[in-house]
Amino acid sequence: MSETIKETLGFQAEVKQLLQLMIHSLYSHKEIFLRELVSNASDAADKLRFEALNDPALYEDEADLRIWLSVDRAARTVTLRDNGIGMSRQEVIEHIGTIAKSGTKEFFSRLTGDQQKDTQLIGQFGVGFYSSFIVADRVTLTTRRAGLTREHGVRWESAGSGDYTLETVEKAARGTEIVLHLKEGEDEFLEEWRLKSIIREYSDHIPIPIVLVNDKGEEETANRASALWARPKSEISEEDYQTFYKHVAHDFEAPLAWTHARVEGRQDYTLLLYVPAHAPFDLWDREAKTGVKLYVKRVFIMEDARRLMPSYLRFMRGVIDAADLPLNVSREILQQTRDMEMIRAGCVRKALDLLEDLAENDQDKYAQVWEHFGLVLKEGVGEDPANKERIAKLLRFRTTESEAQTVSLADYVGRMKEGQDKIYYLTAESLAAAQASPHLEIFRKKGVEVLLLADRVDEWLAANLFEFEGKALQSVAKGELDLAAVQGEAEPETEAPQAEEAQALAERLKAALAESVKDVRVSRRLVDSAACLVADEHDMSANLARMLKAMGQKAPEAKPILEINPAHPLVRQLEGEADERFGDLARLLFDQAVLLDGGQVGDPAGFVKRVNALLFPAG
């Protein structure tokens, strides 16, 4: 045996914080430690199966994968052992000494100090191996990675405080053994019936045997050891589905909904997909692993199955089990096969079926889906052209008629005004900015509803969604606008003489502001405001240009169009002004329009000077 190397190492700061939270917050969920440890052991078995596809020697003449659970009443210990993949010394440091999971920062930022609320957050984050310290005041882990020789065993031990010890030991069998030295008052977990009941409740569907070893050395399999998704739906209760979700998603909370189907055709596969009741912490992490696991003939292949579920459905959890994909190819080749694309299309179809069913038949649940995952679903309009229409029907919006984000495009179309042939929308950096926009004035006057798009992803949405049920989508801040036909209204004839004077003023303003605007025209949008900025029909919106610049990206330079309201006193005052003062007032009018559009004036000092001159004219 090589020389024993033992060292003491410190926990990552986040680990220490999480340990303290669990020890003091999860008192009502103590039994969760066994679910987490069993789940980790099951994952270790899955990883061994996958690696052994290309290297059968990793089984080391022990191909039957199991999990063993035993107690020692005298020593007051609970021991869980598996013969899965095991860990090397470096893997122990990486996986046990640190939290190798995205969303850690987000998790800690959302802690409130309220014990009950924080308990739920911890459950959503996933407590994993560290849950051992809920019931144990000392934990000893001994492991050896499959493929390494017996002298490469590793022993890790900690009391769950600030540090842990790590040493090299001999370990004949591959896999991991965890010994929990129970705290005082935790004797219930020394009872075999208690452990069996926890396994039945949380881990009954683990697809490998969980073997209870009693005081006499007798063994009893405590779970059914069959893949739940492979059983007939008639044999699976609602509780079974919910329990399996909690296992596969490492979640305390039950899912909102699920779909379970067997698909037959060129490719036979079974899928079980869940919609969680809350957003995972890594929802916005593009590098995070997706929540759908791929199996082939119940053999785990990969967890990060990006080719099985598009990015806009990354919140889905579950499993997909294919019947006849080749197992002797690399992960990359497997992802690129035509068969995988067919399975992906089928999974997306079933996921959208599930969301559509919720939207139609359980609006309360769908409102919860939209609250947590609506921003992600919006990505699908541009990401998945084949399903754009289906995704569009799932979208929900705030409008000038509804502050709640509950209005569907079908709802909007159903209450369009007589003579209205477009779906109108406005993008802005915030809901408040959208609601205060001068572009909405004529729409409010005529009672025409407008979609208010104030999420960052909405610019992407608007750039990819052109029509719905034959109705074109039109930005109220772009291009020409004519609502004269709505409700059969026509512009009054009395406005015609004023139009000539207003047009002359517009030409004069265009000359004065030539460096800043593409054009100046009389507005059909404005009722109360003096002026507003409008993007040309095919130009980028000002909001999107600001977003790109804020992210350090270049935005194409495009001058806006200035629209004026000839009935406004400030605009009327311009008509009789001499050229010098006219230029100052024209710039003031333009700067006001910039501010109303959410932009920043180019010359703040000049703007203040011109405002003061207007308020206190010389002489």
MIFI-768903 format. One line per 2 residues: number of its first residue (from 1); for each residue x negated, y, z negated of C-alpha. Coordinates in steps of 0.5 Angstrom, whole numbers, padded with zeros to 4 digits. Layout:
<nodes>
NUM) X/Y/Z  ...
</nodes>
This chain:
<nodes>
1) 0000/0000/0000  -0002/0007/0002
3) -0004/0012/-0004  0002/0015/-0008
5) 0003/0022/-0006  0008/0025/-0011
7) 0009/0033/-0011  0014/0038/-0014
9) 0018/0042/-0009  0023/0048/-0010
11) 0030/0048/-0007  0032/0053/-0002
13) 0035/0059/-0005  0042/0057/-0002
15) 0042/0050/-0004  0041/0053/-0012
17) 0047/0057/-0011  0051/0052/-0008
19) 0049/0047/-0013  0051/0052/-0019
21) 0058/0053/-0015  0060/0046/-0014
23) 0058/0044/-0021  0062/0050/-0024
25) 0068/0050/-0019  0070/0043/-0017
27) 0072/0040/-0023  0079/0039/-0020
29) 0076/0035/-0014  0070/0031/-0018
31) 0072/0024/-0014  0070/0028/-0007
33) 0063/0026/-0009  0064/0019/-0007
35) 0067/0021/0000  0062/0025/0002
37) 0056/0020/0000  0060/0014/0004
39) 0061/0019/0010  0054/0020/0010
41) 0052/0013/0010  0057/0012/0015
43) 0054/0017/0019  0047/0014/0018
45) 0050/0007/0021  0052/0011/0027
47) 0045/0014/0028  0042/0007/0028
49) 0047/0004/0033  0045/0009/0038
51) 0038/0009/0037  0038/0002/0037
53) 0041/0002/0044  0034/0003/0047
55) 0030/0000/0041  0034/-0006/0038
57) 0028/-0008/0034  0030/-0002/0029
59) 0035/-0007/0027  0029/-0011/0023
61) 0033/-0017/0024  0039/-0014/0020
63) 0044/-0012/0025  0050/-0013/0020
65) 0051/-0006/0018  0054/-0005/0011
67) 0055/0000/0005  0054/-0003/-0002
69) 0057/0000/-0008  0055/-0002/-0016
71) 0055/0001/-0023  0051/-0001/-0029
73) 0055/0001/-0035  0049/0000/-0040
75) 0045/0005/-0036  0051/0009/-0034
77) 0049/0009/-0027  0053/0009/-0020
79) 0049/0006/-0014  0051/0007/-0007
81) 0046/0004/-0002  0047/0003/0006
83) 0042/0000/0011  0043/0005/0016
85) 0038/0009/0020  0034/0012/0013
87) 0030/0018/0013  0022/0019/0013
89) 0019/0024/0008  0020/0030/0013
91) 0027/0028/0014  0028/0028/0007
93) 0025/0035/0006  0029/0038/0012
95) 0036/0035/0010  0036/0034/0002
97) 0031/0040/0000  0035/0045/0005
99) 0042/0047/0008  0041/0045/0015
101) 0048/0048/0017  0050/0054/0021
103) 0055/0058/0018  0051/0058/0011
105) 0050/0066/0011  0058/0067/0013
107) 0060/0062/0007  0056/0066/0002
109) 0059/0072/0004  0066/0070/0003
111) 0065/0068/-0004  0070/0072/-0008
113) 0068/0070/-0015  0075/0067/-0016
115) 0074/0060/-0018  0080/0057/-0015
117) 0079/0061/-0008  0072/0059/-0008
119) 0073/0052/-0009  0077/0052/-0003
121) 0071/0055/0001  0066/0050/-0001
123) 0071/0045/0001  0071/0048/0008
125) 0064/0049/0008  0062/0041/0007
127) 0059/0039/0001  0055/0033/0003
129) 0050/0030/-0001  0050/0036/-0006
131) 0056/0034/-0009  0053/0028/-0013
133) 0051/0033/-0018  0059/0034/-0019
135) 0058/0028/-0024  0051/0027/-0024
137) 0046/0030/-0028  0040/0027/-0025
139) 0040/0024/-0018  0035/0019/-0015
141) 0034/0018/-0008  0030/0012/-0005
143) 0030/0011/0003  0026/0009/0009
145) 0027/0010/0016  0028/0004/0021
147) 0022/0003/0025  0017/0005/0020
149) 0013/0000/0015  0015/-0002/0008
151) 0010/0003/0005  0013/0009/0008
153) 0019/0009/0003  0020/0016/0000
155) 0023/0017/-0007  0027/0024/-0008
157) 0029/0026/-0015  0032/0032/-0018
159) 0036/0034/-0024  0040/0039/-0019
161) 0036/0045/-0022  0031/0049/-0019
163) 0026/0044/-0016  0026/0036/-0014
165) 0020/0031/-0014  0018/0027/-0008
167) 0013/0021/-0008  0011/0016/-0003
169) 0014/0009/-0005  0014/0002/-0002
171) 0021/0000/0000  0022/-0007/0004
173) 0029/-0006/0007  0031/0000/0011
175) 0036/0005/0010  0038/0009/0003
177) 0040/0008/-0004  0042/0013/-0008
179) 0043/0013/-0016  0047/0017/-0020
181) 0046/0018/-0027  0052/0020/-0030
183) 0054/0026/-0034  0057/0025/-0041
185) 0064/0025/-0040  0064/0022/-0033
187) 0065/0015/-0035  0071/0014/-0031
189) 0067/0013/-0025  0064/0007/-0028
191) 0070/0003/-0027  0071/-0001/-0021
193) 0078/0000/-0020  0077/0007/-0020
195) 0072/0007/-0015  0076/0002/-0011
197) 0082/0007/-0011  0077/0013/-0009
199) 0075/0009/-0003  0082/0007/-0001
201) 0084/0014/-0001  0078/0017/0002
203) 0074/0012/0006  0079/0007/0008
205) 0078/0008/0015  0070/0008/0015
207) 0069/0003/0021  0064/-0001/0017
209) 0065/-0005/0011  0064/-0002/0004
211) 0062/-0007/-0001  0064/-0007/-0008
213) 0059/-0011/-0013  0061/-0013/-0020
215) 0058/-0014/-0026  0057/-0022/-0024
217) 0054/-0020/-0017  0061/-0022/-0013
219) 0062/-0018/-0007  0069/-0015/-0005
221) 0070/-0011/0001  0074/-0005/-0001
223) 0076/-0002/0005  0080/-0004/0012
225) 0073/-0003/0016  0077/-0002/0022
227) 0077/0004/0027  0083/0008/0025
229) 0084/0011/0032  0084/0004/0035
231) 0090/0001/0031  0097/0002/0034
233) 0100/0008/0032  0106/0005/0029
235) 0101/0002/0024  0098/0009/0022
237) 0102/0013/0017  0102/0021/0017
239) 0098/0020/0010  0093/0015/0014
241) 0092/0021/0020  0091/0026/0015
243) 0086/0022/0011  0082/0020/0017
245) 0081/0028/0019  0079/0029/0012
247) 0073/0024/0013  0071/0026/0020
249) 0072/0034/0019  0069/0034/0012
251) 0075/0038/0010  0079/0038/0003
253) 0085/0041/0007  0090/0037/0011
255) 0090/0039/0019  0096/0043/0022
257) 0097/0038/0028  0094/0032/0032
259) 0095/0028/0038  0093/0020/0039
261) 0093/0017/0045  0090/0011/0050
263) 0089/0013/0057  0089/0008/0062
265) 0086/0009/0069  0080/0009/0073
267) 0077/0010/0066  0080/0007/0059
269) 0079/0011/0053  0083/0013/0046
271) 0083/0020/0043  0085/0022/0037
273) 0084/0030/0036  0086/0035/0031
275) 0087/0042/0030  0084/0044/0023
277) 0088/0049/0019  0083/0054/0018
279) 0077/0056/0022  0070/0053/0021
281) 0064/0057/0019  0060/0056/0025
283) 0066/0058/0030  0062/0063/0033
285) 0055/0060/0033  0054/0058/0040
287) 0049/0053/0038  0053/0049/0033
289) 0055/0042/0034  0062/0041/0037
291) 0067/0037/0032  0069/0032/0037
293) 0065/0025/0037  0064/0020/0042
295) 0064/0013/0042  0064/0007/0047
297) 0067/0001/0045  0067/0004/0038
299) 0059/0005/0038  0058/0012/0036
301) 0054/0015/0042  0054/0023/0040
303) 0057/0028/0036  0055/0034/0040
305) 0059/0032/0046  0060/0039/0049
307) 0061/0036/0056  0068/0033/0053
309) 0071/0039/0050  0070/0046/0053
311) 0067/0052/0049  0074/0055/0048
313) 0077/0049/0045  0071/0048/0040
315) 0075/0048/0034  0078/0042/0035
317) 0076/0036/0031  0076/0028/0032
319) 0074/0022/0036  0074/0020/0043
321) 0072/0012/0044  0071/0010/0052
323) 0072/0003/0054  0067/0002/0059
325) 0061/0008/0060  0054/0005/0061
327) 0051/0005/0054  0044/0004/0057
329) 0043/0011/0059  0040/0017/0056
331) 0044/0022/0053  0043/0027/0058
333) 0045/0022/0064  0051/0020/0060
335) 0054/0027/0060  0053/0028/0067
337) 0057/0022/0070  0063/0023/0074
339) 0067/0019/0069  0065/0024/0063
341) 0068/0029/0067  0074/0025/0068
343) 0075/0024/0061  0074/0031/0059
345) 0079/0033/0064  0084/0028/0060
347) 0082/0031/0053  0083/0038/0055
349) 0090/0036/0058  0092/0033/0051
351) 0089/0038/0047  0093/0044/0051
353) 0099/0039/0051  0098/0039/0043
355) 0098/0047/0043  0104/0048/0047
357) 0108/0043/0043  0106/0047/0037
359) 0108/0054/0041  0114/0051/0043
361) 0117/0047/0037  0113/0050/0031
363) 0112/0057/0031  0110/0058/0024
365) 0104/0053/0025  0102/0056/0032
367) 0102/0063/0029  0097/0060/0024
369) 0093/0057/0030  0093/0064/0033
371) 0091/0067/0027  0084/0063/0026
373) 0083/0061/0034  0086/0066/0038
375) 0080/0069/0040  0077/0063/0042
377) 0083/0061/0046  0082/0067/0050
379) 0075/0065/0052  0079/0060/0056
381) 0082/0064/0061  0075/0066/0064
383) 0072/0059/0062  0077/0054/0065
385) 0080/0057/0072  0084/0050/0073
387) 0088/0051/0066  0088/0059/0067
389) 0096/0059/0067  0097/0054/0061
391) 0092/0058/0057  0095/0064/0059
393) 0102/0062/0056  0099/0060/0050
395) 0096/0067/0049  0099/0072/0044
397) 0099/0080/0043  0100/0086/0040
399) 0104/0091/0044  0107/0098/0043
401) 0113/0094/0041  0110/0089/0036
403) 0104/0090/0031  0104/0083/0030
405) 0100/0079/0035  0106/0075/0036
407) 0108/0077/0043  0107/0072/0049
409) 0107/0074/0056  0113/0070/0057
411) 0116/0074/0052  0114/0081/0055
413) 0116/0079/0062  0123/0077/0059
415) 0124/0084/0057  0121/0088/0063
417) 0125/0094/0065  0129/0094/0071
419) 0125/0097/0077  0118/0095/0073
421) 0114/0090/0077  0107/0090/0073
423) 0105/0087/0066  0102/0094/0063
425) 0096/0093/0058  0091/0098/0055
427) 0084/0096/0052  0081/0099/0046
429) 0075/0098/0041  0081/0098/0035
431) 0088/0097/0035  0088/0104/0032
433) 0085/0107/0038  0089/0103/0042
435) 0096/0106/0039  0093/0113/0039
437) 0091/0113/0046  0094/0119/0051
439) 0095/0113/0056  0101/0111/0053
441) 0105/0117/0053  0109/0116/0059
443) 0110/0109/0057  0113/0111/0050
445) 0117/0116/0053  0120/0111/0058
447) 0121/0105/0053  0116/0101/0057
449) 0112/0096/0053  0104/0096/0054
451) 0100/0090/0051  0095/0093/0046
453) 0088/0089/0047  0083/0091/0042
455) 0079/0085/0041  0072/0085/0044
457) 0074/0079/0048  0080/0082/0051
459) 0075/0086/0056  0073/0079/0059
461) 0080/0077/0058  0083/0082/0063
463) 0077/0081/0068  0080/0074/0069
465) 0087/0074/0068  0090/0078/0074
467) 0097/0076/0074  0103/0072/0070
469) 0109/0069/0073  0108/0073/0080
471) 0107/0079/0076  0100/0083/0076
473) 0097/0085/0070  0095/0093/0071
475) 0091/0097/0066  0094/0104/0064
477) 0088/0107/0064  0086/0105/0071
479) 0088/0107/0078  0094/0111/0080
481) 0100/0110/0076  0107/0111/0078
483) 0113/0109/0074  0118/0113/0078
485) 0122/0107/0080  0123/0104/0073
487) 0130/0104/0070  0131/0108/0077
489) 0128/0115/0075  0126/0120/0080
491) 0121/0126/0078  0126/0132/0078
493) 0126/0137/0084  0124/0143/0079
495) 0117/0140/0079  0115/0140/0086
497) 0114/0148/0086  0109/0147/0080
499) 0106/0141/0083  0102/0146/0088
501) 0100/0151/0083  0097/0145/0079
503) 0094/0142/0085  0090/0148/0086
505) 0088/0148/0078  0086/0141/0079
507) 0081/0143/0085  0078/0148/0081
509) 0077/0144/0075  0074/0139/0080
511) 0069/0144/0082  0067/0146/0075
513) 0066/0139/0073  0063/0136/0079
515) 0057/0133/0075  0062/0129/0070
517) 0068/0127/0074  0069/0123/0080
519) 0076/0127/0081  0081/0131/0078
521) 0088/0130/0079  0095/0132/0076
523) 0097/0126/0071  0103/0122/0071
525) 0101/0119/0065  0101/0125/0060
527) 0107/0128/0056  0104/0131/0050
529) 0096/0131/0051  0093/0136/0055
531) 0088/0131/0059  0085/0124/0059
533) 0080/0120/0063  0082/0115/0068
535) 0077/0109/0071  0078/0108/0078
537) 0082/0102/0080  0075/0098/0081
539) 0071/0101/0076  0069/0098/0070
541) 0073/0101/0064  0070/0106/0059
543) 0071/0101/0053  0067/0095/0057
545) 0061/0100/0059  0060/0102/0051
547) 0061/0095/0049  0055/0093/0054
549) 0051/0099/0052  0052/0097/0045
551) 0049/0090/0046  0043/0093/0050
553) 0045/0091/0057  0046/0096/0063
555) 0053/0098/0065  0054/0101/0072
557) 0054/0108/0072  0061/0111/0074
559) 0064/0118/0073  0071/0118/0071
561) 0077/0121/0073  0080/0127/0069
563) 0088/0127/0069  0091/0134/0067
565) 0098/0135/0064  0100/0142/0067
567) 0105/0143/0062  0100/0143/0056
569) 0099/0150/0054  0091/0149/0054
571) 0092/0147/0061  0096/0153/0063
573) 0091/0158/0060  0086/0156/0064
575) 0090/0158/0070  0089/0166/0069
577) 0082/0165/0066  0075/0168/0070
579) 0070/0164/0072  0065/0164/0066
581) 0071/0163/0061  0074/0158/0066
583) 0068/0154/0066  0067/0153/0058
585) 0075/0151/0057  0074/0146/0063
587) 0068/0143/0059  0072/0143/0053
589) 0078/0140/0056  0073/0134/0059
591) 0070/0133/0052  0077/0133/0049
593) 0079/0127/0054  0072/0124/0052
595) 0074/0124/0045  0081/0121/0046
597) 0078/0116/0050  0073/0113/0044
599) 0067/0116/0047  0062/0121/0045
601) 0061/0128/0047  0054/0129/0051
603) 0053/0136/0047  0056/0136/0040
605) 0053/0143/0039  0056/0146/0045
607) 0063/0143/0044  0063/0146/0037
609) 0061/0153/0040  0067/0152/0045
611) 0072/0150/0040  0070/0156/0036
613) 0071/0161/0042  0078/0158/0043
615) 0080/0159/0036  0077/0166/0035
617) 0076/0169/0042  0071/0176/0043
619) 0075/0182/0042
</nodes>
